[in-house]
Amino acid sequence: MNAQTSSLTERQKSWLTLAALWLLLLLLASLRPLAVPDEGRYGEVGRWMLMSGDWLTPRLNGIPFFHKPPLLYWLDAISLAIFGVNEVGLRLVPALHAGLMLIAMYLATRHISTEQIARRAVIMLGTGLGILVGGQYVNHDMLVATWISLGIGFFAFSIMAGDKPNAWLARLGFLACALGMLSKGLIGVALPGLVLLVWLIWTRQFKKIRYLPWVSGLALFGAVALPWFVLAQQKYPDFFNYMFIGQQFNRYTATTYNNPQPWWFYLLALTLLLFPWLFFALGQVRRVTSMTLTSALGIDQVWWRLCWAWVLSILLFFSIPNSKLVGYILPVLPPLALLAALGWQRVMSHRTHAQRWFAGICLLNLAIALVLMLKVGDVTKSGRSKDVAEVLACAATPGDRFYVSGAYPYDLPFYVQTTQAMIALEDWPTLRQKSGDGWQRELFEGADFDAKAGQVLQSKEVLASIAQTPGHWFVTRSGNPMVDNLPGWSLHYKGNGWNLYRSGGSLAAAAAAIEPASPARATFPGCKISAR
């Protein structure tokens, strides 16, 4: 009876720890504005999907945006519909996936090791910057990392169930891979397959794959993952070529995309994302026997090998391309956290004040994350356009048109909550010939899928033709002189990094700038004048 009570108490502690880590993640998510470009871009695609009712075609500025599959946008739109158009509504989606990753890791580790190691691994993972920052960052990385992790886990437990795999666990693995593919494309399938292949060969279990429920598993995978891709291809004939060849294969093999980094980039990234727990994981890099691991650490060698197959396969996979981003390496954090928990158990568990050291490191990581969240807004304010959006949401009316050039304010439509696409003014024929991997390419490549939506891409000469007509607004980075000498345009607001100009003559603009919004004048949902 006492043992059962004690066991129940330990599990309650673990579940309370999981809840506390997730609530902490939500708190951090509420402390900063949208980051640009990623959160502004992907958050606005989700908002546009909700506003337009078009759940098939992700759209950026009203133009098809097929860089990634739609799971993030679908979930963003649902969350915004429930919780309102705000930053936390967007960040609930990656936060829920981060919470799912923590829960899955706890349940899996508890099964193959001890309650104490499972809870310690969860705390290590949950107090690292990978979860505290990446777990509330609005992009596709946390989603695909979670489904990759679950896919590997379900298949591994299925294979370890006996001489033949457990069919139901394997089917859950197929389902996780389907959701991974809907999160970020082929890596949602390729990476679980790569990890499991290496592990099965290393542990001499390869023959078990013959007994997986391939027919029912692939049917489940196809029913979940394929309909959107098929429907998109039917509507847009060049879709497969663009997404799979252009946005996935070419990005992996080419050297012309953004963020070129050296081969060791992810070693540094992992040090930061799982600091300082990573060093305890590296202490596990040694040749051991199954008996040594089982008796000393409470884990069988086959699981130890899965962790390293998981880490090294994905680390090598993402180190090959020239273009590298920190979020790509998130899928290796769960096995590294487990290895770190085992390393701590071996090195620190019997030392005096070990628990105090452990708590102190956790508090240090939390303090670092809190400082980052509180200070990131000040550091990045010149790149964001939230201040301009707040002015524009109250000064403009829903019938006004917005124009941009020279740069793209990714977060502005989200904060204004406009229902019209912005007019992007550039020399588009020239940009098609020499534009790099930037916002202009995102727009003109999307316009190739929908010529009508692509009409928002116009030439710079438009500014002169509309200068004397009220109801037009031009947003550009500070220092851009495009309208400074054009009659009819006047500076309405000078922001931290962006300026807002108004058409219709300087006197009319000056009068409108000092005229408060009234209930009789329609404003955008993003207008906060009533709270001022």
PLY file of the C-alpha trace (Angstrom):
ply
format ascii 1.0
element vertex 532
property float x
property float y
property float z
element edge 531
property int vertex1
property int vertex2
end_header
0.00 0.00 0.00
2.78 2.41 0.93
4.67 1.61 -2.25
1.57 2.27 -4.34
0.93 5.54 -2.53
4.55 6.59 -3.00
4.45 5.68 -6.71
1.25 7.63 -7.19
2.75 10.64 -5.42
5.83 10.55 -7.67
3.64 10.43 -10.76
1.56 13.31 -9.48
4.78 15.30 -9.07
5.69 14.52 -12.66
2.33 15.61 -14.03
2.43 18.80 -11.96
5.90 19.46 -13.35
4.61 19.03 -16.90
1.72 21.42 -16.22
4.04 24.01 -14.65
6.45 23.89 -17.60
3.63 24.38 -20.08
2.07 27.27 -18.16
5.51 28.87 -17.99
5.76 28.53 -21.76
2.43 30.33 -22.19
3.56 33.10 -19.86
6.71 33.67 -21.90
4.63 33.62 -25.09
2.60 36.59 -23.84
5.59 38.85 -23.20
6.68 39.88 -26.70
5.30 41.16 -30.01
5.42 39.16 -33.22
8.90 38.47 -34.52
9.56 39.25 -38.17
9.71 37.86 -40.69
8.67 34.38 -39.52
5.89 35.05 -37.01
4.51 37.93 -39.04
4.52 35.85 -42.21
3.08 32.59 -40.88
0.71 34.26 -38.44
-0.74 36.42 -41.18
-1.21 33.42 -43.49
-3.28 31.82 -40.72
-5.27 35.00 -40.12
-5.94 35.40 -43.85
-7.14 31.82 -44.04
-9.64 32.48 -41.23
-10.74 35.81 -42.70
-11.10 34.59 -46.28
-12.59 31.18 -45.56
-10.21 29.60 -48.10
-8.81 26.57 -46.25
-7.23 25.03 -49.33
-4.80 27.75 -50.43
-2.46 29.38 -47.90
-2.07 33.02 -48.91
0.44 35.73 -48.06
-0.91 39.19 -48.89
-3.74 37.46 -50.75
-1.29 35.59 -53.00
-0.84 31.77 -52.87
2.00 30.82 -50.55
3.11 27.23 -51.09
6.44 27.20 -49.29
5.11 24.80 -46.65
2.07 22.51 -46.15
-0.94 23.94 -44.30
-1.20 22.25 -40.87
0.24 25.27 -39.05
-2.12 27.64 -40.88
-5.17 25.49 -40.23
-4.42 25.32 -36.53
-3.55 29.03 -36.37
-6.87 29.91 -37.98
-8.78 27.71 -35.54
-6.93 29.16 -32.56
-7.52 32.75 -33.71
-11.21 32.00 -34.22
-11.45 30.79 -30.62
-9.10 33.15 -28.78
-9.12 36.24 -30.99
-6.52 37.78 -33.30
-3.54 38.21 -30.98
-0.01 36.90 -30.47
-0.89 34.31 -27.85
-3.65 32.93 -30.05
-1.00 32.18 -32.67
1.57 30.85 -30.20
-0.84 28.37 -28.67
-0.25 26.14 -31.69
3.51 25.57 -31.25
3.05 25.64 -27.46
0.53 22.79 -27.61
2.95 20.80 -29.74
5.78 21.51 -27.29
3.52 20.28 -24.49
2.72 17.16 -26.48
6.44 16.52 -26.99
7.07 16.82 -23.25
4.20 14.48 -22.35
5.24 11.89 -24.93
8.82 12.00 -23.73
7.74 11.56 -20.12
5.52 8.57 -20.88
8.13 6.91 -23.08
11.00 7.45 -20.66
8.94 6.25 -17.71
8.30 3.04 -19.62
11.94 2.27 -20.45
13.57 3.74 -17.34
12.46 5.12 -13.97
10.02 7.77 -12.84
12.87 9.88 -11.50
14.83 9.83 -14.75
11.67 10.50 -16.76
10.86 13.58 -14.68
14.44 14.82 -14.81
14.57 14.40 -18.59
11.33 16.37 -18.95
12.67 19.17 -16.76
15.91 19.30 -18.74
14.01 19.47 -22.01
11.41 21.91 -20.69
13.94 24.35 -19.20
16.13 24.51 -22.29
15.85 27.39 -24.73
14.77 24.93 -27.41
11.40 24.57 -25.69
11.17 27.90 -23.85
11.78 29.85 -27.07
11.18 27.39 -29.92
8.08 26.05 -28.21
6.29 29.38 -28.53
7.71 30.58 -31.85
5.21 30.71 -34.69
6.67 28.64 -37.50
6.61 25.04 -38.70
9.63 23.76 -36.77
8.07 22.78 -33.44
5.16 21.08 -35.21
7.32 18.88 -37.42
9.78 18.20 -34.58
6.94 16.91 -32.42
5.44 14.65 -35.09
8.86 13.33 -36.10
9.54 12.50 -32.44
6.18 10.81 -32.00
6.59 8.89 -35.24
9.98 7.53 -34.17
8.66 6.72 -30.71
5.54 4.88 -31.84
7.41 2.78 -34.38
10.21 1.99 -31.90
7.80 0.82 -29.21
5.90 -1.16 -31.82
9.06 -2.95 -32.92
10.15 -3.61 -29.35
6.78 -5.14 -28.41
7.93 -8.68 -29.26
8.97 -10.92 -32.11
6.42 -9.11 -34.26
5.63 -5.37 -34.05
2.54 -4.10 -32.28
0.19 -3.19 -35.14
-1.71 -0.44 -33.34
1.41 1.37 -32.20
2.76 1.13 -35.74
-0.44 2.64 -37.12
-0.01 5.55 -34.71
3.48 5.91 -36.15
2.06 6.14 -39.67
-0.42 8.76 -38.42
2.35 10.81 -36.79
4.34 10.74 -40.05
1.25 11.91 -41.94
0.89 14.89 -39.61
4.62 15.53 -39.91
4.26 15.68 -43.69
1.35 18.11 -43.33
3.55 20.17 -41.01
6.62 20.63 -43.18
6.64 18.24 -46.08
8.80 15.23 -46.86
11.07 15.45 -43.81
8.06 14.47 -41.70
8.38 11.03 -43.31
12.05 10.90 -44.35
13.58 11.62 -40.96
11.63 9.02 -38.95
12.44 6.52 -41.71
16.14 7.41 -41.65
16.43 7.16 -37.86
14.56 3.88 -37.67
16.56 2.37 -40.55
19.88 3.18 -38.83
18.60 1.89 -35.50
17.19 -1.34 -36.88
20.42 -2.15 -38.68
22.52 -1.23 -35.62
20.41 -3.42 -33.31
19.94 -6.25 -35.86
16.16 -5.97 -35.92
15.77 -5.06 -39.57
13.78 -8.19 -40.40
10.93 -6.98 -38.17
9.90 -4.37 -40.71
8.33 -7.16 -42.75
5.68 -7.56 -40.07
4.62 -3.93 -39.84
0.97 -3.32 -40.88
1.97 -1.79 -44.19
-1.41 -1.97 -45.92
-3.52 -0.44 -43.14
-0.69 1.88 -42.07
-0.12 3.33 -45.52
-3.89 3.62 -46.02
-4.12 5.65 -42.82
-1.13 7.75 -43.85
-2.65 8.43 -47.27
-6.08 9.27 -45.88
-4.57 11.94 -43.59
-1.61 13.31 -45.51
-2.52 13.16 -49.19
-5.94 14.83 -49.74
-4.64 18.39 -49.40
-1.70 17.75 -51.73
-3.97 16.14 -54.33
-6.55 18.95 -54.18
-3.85 21.61 -54.41
-2.31 19.89 -57.44
-5.71 19.66 -59.13
-6.28 23.38 -58.70
-2.69 24.48 -59.41
-0.99 22.22 -62.00
2.55 23.35 -61.11
2.07 22.81 -57.36
3.98 19.51 -56.98
6.96 20.83 -58.91
7.04 24.05 -56.88
6.66 22.55 -53.40
8.59 19.29 -53.65
11.27 20.20 -56.19
11.59 23.94 -55.67
10.91 24.38 -51.96
12.24 21.08 -50.61
14.73 19.28 -52.86
16.33 22.46 -54.25
16.53 24.11 -50.84
18.32 21.06 -49.53
20.85 20.79 -52.36
21.35 24.37 -53.61
23.83 26.94 -52.28
21.92 30.08 -53.31
19.39 30.30 -50.47
19.56 32.40 -47.33
21.36 31.53 -44.09
24.53 29.78 -45.30
26.33 28.31 -42.29
29.39 26.10 -41.68
29.07 22.36 -41.02
29.49 22.78 -37.24
26.59 25.24 -36.95
24.22 22.74 -35.31
26.76 21.72 -32.69
26.75 25.31 -31.49
22.96 25.54 -31.85
22.42 22.45 -29.70
24.74 23.83 -27.04
22.51 26.90 -26.79
19.18 25.09 -27.11
19.97 22.53 -24.41
22.48 24.41 -22.26
24.05 23.11 -20.07
22.31 19.73 -20.14
23.94 18.83 -23.47
27.28 18.26 -21.76
25.78 15.53 -19.58
24.43 13.88 -22.75
27.88 13.97 -24.36
29.17 12.12 -21.34
27.19 9.14 -22.62
29.40 8.86 -25.72
31.23 5.73 -24.70
31.17 2.07 -25.55
29.07 0.18 -23.04
27.50 -3.22 -22.71
23.83 -3.82 -22.24
24.46 -5.11 -18.73
26.41 -2.00 -17.78
23.69 0.36 -18.97
20.84 -1.63 -17.51
22.40 -2.06 -14.09
23.91 1.39 -13.76
21.31 3.59 -15.42
18.10 1.57 -15.75
17.94 1.61 -19.56
18.54 -1.14 -22.06
21.25 -0.72 -24.68
18.73 -0.97 -27.52
17.07 2.26 -26.34
20.44 3.91 -25.78
21.30 3.10 -29.38
17.97 4.51 -30.57
18.80 7.82 -28.88
22.17 8.08 -30.62
20.84 6.88 -33.97
18.16 9.57 -33.61
20.61 12.34 -32.75
23.39 11.53 -35.18
21.19 10.72 -38.20
19.23 13.98 -38.02
22.31 16.02 -37.11
24.13 14.70 -40.18
21.06 15.15 -42.40
20.72 18.86 -41.59
24.46 19.57 -41.54
24.81 18.68 -45.23
22.84 21.60 -46.79
24.48 24.99 -47.13
21.40 26.78 -45.72
20.85 26.14 -41.99
18.37 27.49 -39.43
18.36 26.82 -35.69
14.81 25.46 -35.63
15.64 22.61 -38.00
17.49 20.72 -35.26
14.63 20.70 -32.73
13.73 17.02 -33.43
16.92 15.80 -31.69
16.18 17.52 -28.37
14.06 14.71 -26.81
16.70 11.95 -27.12
19.44 14.35 -26.03
17.41 15.27 -22.94
17.03 11.59 -22.06
20.75 11.03 -22.51
21.43 14.10 -20.37
19.18 12.75 -17.61
21.08 9.47 -17.69
24.38 11.34 -17.62
23.27 13.38 -14.62
22.21 10.19 -12.86
25.64 8.67 -13.39
27.74 11.74 -12.57
25.76 13.88 -10.15
23.02 11.90 -8.40
25.14 10.83 -5.45
26.96 14.12 -4.97
26.26 16.46 -2.09
23.94 19.33 -3.02
23.20 17.76 -6.44
19.54 18.73 -6.18
20.49 22.32 -5.38
22.75 22.45 -8.39
20.00 21.03 -10.55
17.46 23.59 -9.31
19.97 26.41 -9.72
20.67 25.50 -13.36
16.92 25.34 -14.07
16.40 28.77 -12.53
19.32 30.17 -14.52
17.81 28.90 -17.77
14.41 30.33 -16.86
16.00 33.69 -16.06
17.81 33.73 -19.41
14.56 32.94 -21.26
12.66 35.61 -19.31
15.27 38.28 -20.07
15.21 37.33 -23.75
11.43 37.65 -23.92
11.40 40.99 -22.10
14.23 42.53 -24.12
13.64 41.11 -27.60
10.95 43.70 -28.35
13.34 46.60 -27.73
16.14 44.99 -29.72
13.94 44.26 -32.76
11.64 47.28 -32.73
13.23 48.91 -35.79
12.40 45.86 -37.90
8.79 45.56 -36.78
5.88 47.75 -37.90
3.50 47.27 -34.98
3.66 50.95 -34.01
2.74 51.98 -37.58
-0.01 49.36 -37.66
-1.62 50.77 -34.50
-1.70 54.25 -36.03
-2.91 52.98 -39.39
-5.67 50.83 -37.88
-7.25 53.94 -36.32
-6.44 56.54 -39.00
-7.51 54.55 -42.07
-10.95 53.28 -43.00
-11.69 49.78 -44.33
-12.04 51.14 -47.87
-8.55 52.67 -47.96
-5.69 50.98 -49.83
-2.21 50.30 -48.47
1.01 50.40 -50.52
4.52 49.15 -49.72
7.86 49.23 -51.49
11.50 48.48 -50.79
10.63 46.18 -47.90
7.67 44.22 -46.66
6.07 44.84 -43.22
5.17 41.22 -42.43
3.42 41.99 -39.15
1.42 45.03 -40.32
-1.63 43.23 -41.86
-1.97 41.04 -38.76
-2.08 43.99 -36.37
-4.26 46.17 -38.61
-6.52 43.17 -39.40
-7.06 44.42 -42.91
-9.27 42.48 -45.32
-7.51 43.78 -48.44
-4.08 42.84 -49.74
-1.42 45.54 -49.75
-0.20 46.84 -53.13
3.49 46.00 -53.50
5.27 48.50 -55.75
8.48 47.30 -57.39
10.17 46.83 -60.74
8.79 43.29 -60.92
10.15 42.28 -64.38
13.68 43.11 -63.23
13.22 41.41 -59.87
12.14 38.21 -61.58
15.54 38.11 -63.25
17.77 38.88 -60.27
15.83 38.74 -57.03
17.31 36.61 -54.25
15.56 34.49 -51.63
13.44 37.31 -50.17
9.96 38.74 -49.83
9.77 39.80 -53.47
10.30 36.22 -54.63
7.67 34.96 -52.19
5.14 37.28 -53.81
5.92 37.01 -57.52
6.28 33.23 -57.39
2.94 33.01 -55.62
1.40 35.30 -58.22
2.28 32.74 -60.89
-0.38 30.48 -59.34
-3.11 33.14 -59.28
-2.91 35.98 -61.80
-5.92 37.78 -60.33
-4.41 37.86 -56.85
-1.11 38.84 -58.44
-2.60 42.15 -59.57
-1.46 43.59 -56.24
2.08 43.55 -57.67
2.32 46.89 -59.47
4.97 49.36 -60.61
6.34 52.27 -58.59
4.78 54.78 -60.98
1.43 54.15 -59.27
2.45 56.42 -56.39
2.45 59.53 -58.57
-0.93 58.74 -60.11
-2.73 58.37 -56.76
-0.91 61.08 -54.81
-3.74 63.64 -54.97
-6.52 61.13 -54.25
-7.44 60.60 -50.59
-7.70 57.10 -49.18
-4.21 55.81 -49.98
-1.43 54.99 -47.51
2.21 54.21 -48.22
4.33 52.26 -45.71
8.06 52.05 -46.19
11.26 51.71 -44.22
12.68 54.89 -42.72
15.07 56.57 -45.10
13.26 55.53 -48.28
12.85 58.80 -50.27
10.29 57.50 -52.81
7.47 59.91 -51.93
9.37 62.72 -50.22
9.30 64.88 -53.35
5.97 63.69 -54.78
3.23 66.36 -54.54
0.20 65.11 -52.64
2.01 62.75 -50.28
2.66 63.78 -46.69
4.33 62.09 -43.75
1.58 60.97 -41.39
3.62 59.07 -38.82
7.32 58.39 -38.28
7.80 55.06 -36.54
10.74 53.24 -35.01
11.79 51.74 -38.31
8.94 52.44 -40.71
7.25 55.61 -41.98
3.59 56.07 -42.87
2.60 58.46 -45.66
-0.88 59.63 -46.66
-2.15 60.77 -50.03
-4.47 63.69 -50.76
-2.38 66.73 -50.00
-0.44 67.90 -46.95
-3.25 70.02 -45.46
-5.78 67.18 -45.56
-3.24 64.78 -44.11
-2.33 67.16 -41.30
-5.98 67.66 -40.39
-6.64 63.92 -40.38
-3.58 63.29 -38.23
-4.96 65.35 -35.35
-8.60 64.29 -35.75
-9.49 61.50 -33.32
-11.45 58.53 -34.54
-15.12 58.71 -33.69
-17.84 56.08 -33.49
-19.28 57.49 -36.70
-16.11 56.69 -38.61
-15.38 53.03 -39.34
-11.98 51.77 -38.24
-10.23 48.44 -38.41
-10.64 45.76 -35.71
-7.00 46.38 -34.78
-7.70 49.98 -33.74
-6.93 50.48 -30.02
-7.91 54.16 -29.79
-10.63 53.45 -27.25
-8.00 52.19 -24.83
-5.82 55.29 -25.14
0 1
1 2
2 3
3 4
4 5
5 6
6 7
7 8
8 9
9 10
10 11
11 12
12 13
13 14
14 15
15 16
16 17
17 18
18 19
19 20
20 21
21 22
22 23
23 24
24 25
25 26
26 27
27 28
28 29
29 30
30 31
31 32
32 33
33 34
34 35
35 36
36 37
37 38
38 39
39 40
40 41
41 42
42 43
43 44
44 45
45 46
46 47
47 48
48 49
49 50
50 51
51 52
52 53
53 54
54 55
55 56
56 57
57 58
58 59
59 60
60 61
61 62
62 63
63 64
64 65
65 66
66 67
67 68
68 69
69 70
70 71
71 72
72 73
73 74
74 75
75 76
76 77
77 78
78 79
79 80
80 81
81 82
82 83
83 84
84 85
85 86
86 87
87 88
88 89
89 90
90 91
91 92
92 93
93 94
94 95
95 96
96 97
97 98
98 99
99 100
100 101
101 102
102 103
103 104
104 105
105 106
106 107
107 108
108 109
109 110
110 111
111 112
112 113
113 114
114 115
115 116
116 117
117 118
118 119
119 120
120 121
121 122
122 123
123 124
124 125
125 126
126 127
127 128
128 129
129 130
130 131
131 132
132 133
133 134
134 135
135 136
136 137
137 138
138 139
139 140
140 141
141 142
142 143
143 144
144 145
145 146
146 147
147 148
148 149
149 150
150 151
151 152
152 153
153 154
154 155
155 156
156 157
157 158
158 159
159 160
160 161
161 162
162 163
163 164
164 165
165 166
166 167
167 168
168 169
169 170
170 171
171 172
172 173
173 174
174 175
175 176
176 177
177 178
178 179
179 180
180 181
181 182
182 183
183 184
184 185
185 186
186 187
187 188
188 189
189 190
190 191
191 192
192 193
193 194
194 195
195 196
196 197
197 198
198 199
199 200
200 201
201 202
202 203
203 204
204 205
205 206
206 207
207 208
208 209
209 210
210 211
211 212
212 213
213 214
214 215
215 216
216 217
217 218
218 219
219 220
220 221
221 222
222 223
223 224
224 225
225 226
226 227
227 228
228 229
229 230
230 231
231 232
232 233
233 234
234 235
235 236
236 237
237 238
238 239
239 240
240 241
241 242
242 243
243 244
244 245
245 246
246 247
247 248
248 249
249 250
250 251
251 252
252 253
253 254
254 255
255 256
256 257
257 258
258 259
259 260
260 261
261 262
262 263
263 264
264 265
265 266
266 267
267 268
268 269
269 270
270 271
271 272
272 273
273 274
274 275
275 276
276 277
277 278
278 279
279 280
280 281
281 282
282 283
283 284
284 285
285 286
286 287
287 288
288 289
289 290
290 291
291 292
292 293
293 294
294 295
295 296
296 297
297 298
298 299
299 300
300 301
301 302
302 303
303 304
304 305
305 306
306 307
307 308
308 309
309 310
310 311
311 312
312 313
313 314
314 315
315 316
316 317
317 318
318 319
319 320
320 321
321 322
322 323
323 324
324 325
325 326
326 327
327 328
328 329
329 330
330 331
331 332
332 333
333 334
334 335
335 336
336 337
337 338
338 339
339 340
340 341
341 342
342 343
343 344
344 345
345 346
346 347
347 348
348 349
349 350
350 351
351 352
352 353
353 354
354 355
355 356
356 357
357 358
358 359
359 360
360 361
361 362
362 363
363 364
364 365
365 366
366 367
367 368
368 369
369 370
370 371
371 372
372 373
373 374
374 375
375 376
376 377
377 378
378 379
379 380
380 381
381 382
382 383
383 384
384 385
385 386
386 387
387 388
388 389
389 390
390 391
391 392
392 393
393 394
394 395
395 396
396 397
397 398
398 399
399 400
400 401
401 402
402 403
403 404
404 405
405 406
406 407
407 408
408 409
409 410
410 411
411 412
412 413
413 414
414 415
415 416
416 417
417 418
418 419
419 420
420 421
421 422
422 423
423 424
424 425
425 426
426 427
427 428
428 429
429 430
430 431
431 432
432 433
433 434
434 435
435 436
436 437
437 438
438 439
439 440
440 441
441 442
442 443
443 444
444 445
445 446
446 447
447 448
448 449
449 450
450 451
451 452
452 453
453 454
454 455
455 456
456 457
457 458
458 459
459 460
460 461
461 462
462 463
463 464
464 465
465 466
466 467
467 468
468 469
469 470
470 471
471 472
472 473
473 474
474 475
475 476
476 477
477 478
478 479
479 480
480 481
481 482
482 483
483 484
484 485
485 486
486 487
487 488
488 489
489 490
490 491
491 492
492 493
493 494
494 495
495 496
496 497
497 498
498 499
499 500
500 501
501 502
502 503
503 504
504 505
505 506
506 507
507 508
508 509
509 510
510 511
511 512
512 513
513 514
514 515
515 516
516 517
517 518
518 519
519 520
520 521
521 522
522 523
523 524
524 525
525 526
526 527
527 528
528 529
529 530
530 531
